[in-house]
Each structure stands twice: as structure tokens, then as C-alpha cells.
Amino acid sequence: MGVAGPVTDEQLTMLHTSLSSSRHLLQLINDVLDISKIQAGKLGLYIEEDVNLNDEIKAVIDMAEPLLQKQNAMLEQPIRFIQDIDHDLPLTACDRRRIRQVLLNLLSNAIKFTEQGSITLSAKKKEKEFIFAVMDTGPGIPQEMQARIFEPFVQATDDIKHTQGTGLGLPISRSLVEAHGGELWVESKMGEGTTFFFTLPFRPPIPQ
């Protein structure tokens, strides 16, 4: 119910469209600011001690849930979301907001480009680092595009479905991971799906 009376279906659709466009514009602005800081070498991290990554992962899953629900509403068969996460990940030092940003970006990409099958989020500890993976059963990324998707404003889109995006999420994510002393890379096969991996050391390097 609006101030002047009930909201019609058409008005509600327009409101949802406006809200979606506003969110997209805000994301674009934030991404452009981030990539500008990265290119200027001025993207700093706010490192906190004793960060519980299990809590951060849960928060990211909660944030991604509405995106998954929206995607599933358009599909005949819902996408299965699989969690393969060590439940005793040791406390670490990191910029929790930026790690959430990386995970949410990778999950959002997987959701946007997956129309059947599953998405798996994995988080494991190995020796002195964490290894994260986001695996999907989407269309895959052509071999010639796999290096270019980490360049600003480049997107890997398929012919079936065109999705909105800034083309900045992956280069920003790689820079954030590398700032923590980790690596981010992709493995993909056309018609089978894509997996993004990234590592995070238990302790990030001390800035010089």
C-alpha cells in the first residue's frame, strides 16, 4: 500500500526495475573506484586479527541466497547449491570485508551463468594456507578468454544468456587476493563448467 493508495502490479514492476538499476549503478561506481585505486597502487587492506572464516563464509552464503532464489525462479529445475567447507578453519588475519567481496563476486558469477546442475563452494586448509573454490556446471569459458577475463571491463558471456555486470569483479578480486599474498585462477571446459580457485595464506604479508 502506497501513501496514495494500493500499488499496482505495473507500478511494483517499475519499482523493482528501478531498484535493480540503482543497485547496478552503485556496484559500477564502487567497482570503478576500486579499480582506480588498484591501478594507482593505493588500494589498502584493513587487516584484522582472529577472523573466523567460517563465519565470513556463512555471511556470504546468506548474501548470495536471494540471487540464487531469483535464478531458480526462472528455471525448470533449481540449481543445487553444495557446500564442501571445513568446519574448523583456523582463525586468521585478513581484511574480512575484502574477502567477503571476493567470495560474493565469485558466487554471483557462478549463479548468473549456471542454468542447470549445481554450484559448489569449497573451503579447505592446507599446510599454511586456505584454498577456496567456486565450481559451477555452467557453459564454460573459452580457452582464449580465460586470461582476458582478469582484464578490466572484459566479460565472458555466452550466446544464450546476456547478464548485467561491470566487467571489473574478477580483476578486482584477483588484486584483492594478491594483496593478501594469495593467488586466484580459473579452470574451465566448454560444456562442462568453470571453477575459480584462490588461496589465502594464514597470515598476509606485511606491507613495506
N, C-alpha and C positions, 0 to 999 in steps of 0.2 A: 504494500500500500504506500503510495507516494503522498506528499503533502497535499496535492490537489486531487487525490483520488487513487483508485487502483491503477497499477502499472500493467499495460497491455503486453501481450506476448511479443509484439513487434518492438515496443519500447525496451523490453527486457533484453531482447536480442541485440539491440543497438547499444545498450549499456554494457553488455558482456563484450561486444566488439570494441567499444571504446576503452574498456578496462584492459583488454588484451593488448591493444595497440599502445596504451600508456606504459604497460609493463615492458613491452618490447623496446620502446623508445628509451626507457630508463636503463634497461640492460645494455642497449647500444651505447648510451652515454658512459656508463660505468666501464664497459669494455674498452672504449676509446681512451678514457682516462688511464686505465691500467696499461694499455699497450704503449701509450705515450710515455708513461713513467719507465716502463721496461726499456724502451728504445733510448731513453735519456740516462739509463743506468741509475734511476732514482727510486726504484721500487723496493722499499724496505720491508722487513718482516718484523712482526711483533711476537717474539719468541716467549712462550710461557713454559714453565716447568710443570712436570707431573700431569701432562694432558692424558686423559683417558680416551684412547682412540675408539674403544667400543662404544662409549657414549656419543662421540662425534659421528661415528658411522650410523648409529640409530637415528640421530637427529637428521642426517642427510636422507636416510630412507624415508623418514616421515615427511620431509620436504618434497621428495620425488613422488610420493604416493598419489597426490592429485593429478600429476602428469600421466602416471600410469593408468589411473582410472579413466581419464579423458581419452587416452589412446584406446583402451579396451572397449569403451562405449561405442567406438566406430568399427570394431572388428567382430566377425562372426565367432571366432574362438579367442578368448582372452589370452594375453601373453602371460606365461608363468614367470614369476619372479623368484629366483633361487638365491639363498644366502649360504655362502660357504666361508664362514668367518670364525677364526679362533676366538673363543670367548674369554681368553685370559691374556690378551695382548698387553705387554708391559707398558707402564706409564712412560711417556716420552716427552721431549722438549720440541715444540713446534709452534708455528703460527696457526692456531686452530681454525681461525676464520678462513685462512687461505687454503688449508687442507680440505675444509668443507667445500670451498668453492671448486676445487679440482674434482672432488668426488661427484658433486652435484652436476658439474658440466659433463663429465663422462657418462653418468647415468642418464641425464637428459638427452644426450645424443643417442644413446642406445635405445631409449624409449621412442624417440622421434623416427628412427629409421628401422624399427622392428615391427613387422605386421603379422608375424606368426612365430610360434615357437617359444623361446624363453630368453630371459636376461639373467645372467648370474653375476653377483657381486662377491668377490673373494678377497679376503684379507688374512695374511699369514705372517708369522715371524720366522725369519731365517737368519741364523748367526747374529749379526749386529744390525740388521735392517728389517723393515717391514716390506712385504710385497703385496701390492693391491692389483686386482684385475677386474675389469668390467667386460664380460663376454656377452655377445648377442648373436642371434640367428637371423640377422638382417641380410640385405642383399650383398654385403661385402663392399670393399673399396678397391678399385682397380690398382694394379701394381704401380702404374705410373703416377697415381695420385697420392700414394702413401707417404711420400716425403713432403709433397706440396701442401698437405692439409695442415702442416705446422707453420705455414707461412700466413701472415695476416691477410684477412679478407678472402681466403680460399675456402670453399666448402666442397665436401664430397656429397653430391646429391645423386639420386637415382632417377630414372626416366618415369617411374611410376608415381612418385610422390615428391612434391616440392615442399620443403619446410622452411619456415622463417628462421633466421639466425643471423648473427653478426659476422660470422667467419673469423672471430677473434678468440673464441673459447679455448681452442686447442693450443694455439701459440702462447696464450696467457697461462694455461695450465702447465705446459712444458716449462715455461720460465719460472713459475712458482715452485715446481718440483725441483728444478735445478738449483734454485736459490736455497733450498733445503739440503742440497748435496745429493739429491737423488736423480733418477733418470725416468723419462716417460717415452714409451714407444708403442707402435701398433703392429699387430699381425692380423692379416685379413686374407680371405679367399673368396672370390666371387661365387655367389650362390650358396655359400655356407655360413658366412658371418664374419664378425670382427671382434677382436679382443684388444683392448687398451690395457697396458701394464704400466705401473710406476712403482719405483722403490722410494723408501724414506728411511734414512739412517736413524738409529735410536737417538742420536744427538746430531743436530745440524752443525755445519762448520761455523766457526766464529768469524764474523766479518772483520776484514783487515782495515 
